[in-house]
């Protein structure tokens, strides 16, 4: 995950923050506050927002890189849901839940074909047995 792609994903939020800061500056210009206040308030909001974006980026990057690393080490990739840790952010929890449902669906599908093959095998074995009885009695 690149920081530039992460920021591109947050472009709407950044635009809204900039719009809000411009609005705050317009209101502060109308009142007789000192220049320090007019610079400090928007700058503080901007710095705190970018710190929160950086923290969120590193949290998500660490989580997704750990998933990629685990995936590379696994021979049976479908077992990834068994070993990934629970994420601390909502998008990761949603992703893990989706992966678990996909994994469950795949297992059910494989079991369906497995039982179908077993039924067919039993049918063939019974049919062979039924055919052997009349032949053996002659």
C-alpha positions in Angstrom: 0.0 0.0 0.0 1.5 3.3 -1.1 0.9 6.5 0.9 0.0 8.4 -2.3 -2.8 5.9 -3.1 -4.0 6.1 0.5 -4.2 9.9 0.3 -6.0 9.7 -3.1 -8.6 7.6 -1.4 -9.0 10.3 1.3 -9.2 13.2 -1.2 -12.8 13.9 -0.4 -12.1 14.2 3.3 -9.1 16.4 2.7 -11.1 18.6 0.4 -13.8 19.0 3.0 -11.2 19.8 5.7 -9.7 22.5 3.4 -13.1 23.9 2.7 -13.8 24.0 6.4 -10.5 25.7 7.1 -11.2 28.3 4.5 -14.6 29.0 6.0 -13.1 29.3 9.5 -10.5 31.8 8.1 -13.2 33.8 6.5 -15.1 34.0 9.8 -11.9 34.9 11.7 -11.1 37.7 9.3 -14.4 39.4 10.2 -13.6 39.5 13.9 -10.8 41.5 15.5 -8.6 38.6 16.6 -4.9 38.7 16.4 -3.0 37.1 13.5 -1.7 34.4 15.8 -5.2 33.1 16.4 -6.1 33.3 12.7 -3.1 31.1 11.9 -3.0 28.9 14.9 -6.6 27.5 14.8 -6.6 26.3 11.1 -3.0 25.1 11.3 -3.7 23.1 14.5 -6.8 21.5 12.8 -4.7 20.7 9.7 -1.8 19.2 11.6 -4.0 17.1 13.8 -5.9 15.8 10.8 -2.7 14.8 8.9 -1.4 13.1 12.0 -4.6 11.0 12.2 -4.2 10.1 8.5 -0.6 9.0 9.0 -1.5 6.9 12.0 -4.4 5.3 10.1 -2.2 4.6 7.1 0.5 2.8 9.2 -2.1 0.8 11.1 -3.7 -0.4 7.8 -0.4 -0.9 6.0 1.0 -3.1 8.8 -2.2 -5.2 8.9 -2.4 -5.7 5.1 1.3 -6.4 4.8 1.0 -9.1 7.5 -1.8 -10.7 5.5 0.3 -10.7 2.4 3.2 -12.2 4.3 1.0 -15.0 5.7 -0.5 -15.6 2.3 3.0 -16.1 0.8 3.9 -18.6 3.5 0.8 -20.7 3.1 0.6 -23.7 0.8 -3.2 -23.9 1.1 -4.2 -20.3 0.6 -7.8 -20.9 1.5 -6.7 -21.3 5.2 -5.8 -17.6 5.5 -8.9 -16.9 7.4 -7.9 -19.3 10.1 -4.6 -17.6 10.9 -5.1 -13.8 10.3 -5.4 -11.7 13.4 -8.5 -9.7 14.1 -8.1 -6.2 12.8 -8.6 -3.1 14.9 -10.3 -1.1 12.2 -13.8 -1.5 10.7 -12.8 -2.1 7.1 -10.5 -4.9 8.1 -13.2 -6.5 10.2 -15.5 -6.4 7.2 -12.9 -7.9 5.0 -12.2 -10.7 7.4 -15.9 -11.5 7.7 -16.2 -11.6 3.9 -13.2 -13.9 3.6 -14.7 -16.2 6.3 -18.0 -16.4 4.5 -16.3 -17.1 1.2 -14.2 -19.8 2.8 -17.3 -21.4 4.4 -19.1 -21.4 1.1 -16.1 -23.0 -0.6 -15.9 -25.7 2.0 -19.7 -26.4 1.7 -19.3 -26.6 -2.1 -16.4 -29.1 -1.8 -18.4 -31.2 0.7 -21.3 -31.2 -1.7 -19.2 -32.7 -4.4 -17.5 -35.1 -2.0 -20.9 -36.5 -0.8 -22.1 -36.7 -4.4 -19.0 -38.8 -5.3 -19.5 -41.0 -2.3 -23.2 -41.6 -3.2 -22.2 -42.4 -6.8 -19.5 -44.8 -5.6 -22.0 -46.6 -3.3 -24.5 -46.9 -6.2 -21.8 -48.4 -8.4 -20.7 -50.9 -5.7 -24.3 -51.9 -5.0 -25.0 -52.3 -8.7 -21.9 -54.5 -9.2 -23.0 -56.6 -6.2 -26.5 -57.0 -7.6 -25.1 -58.1 -10.9 -22.7 -60.6 -9.3 -25.4 -62.4 -7.4 -27.3 -63.7 -10.5 -24.1 -64.5 -12.3 -22.7 -66.4 -9.4 -25.8 -68.5 -8.9 -25.6 -70.0 -12.4 
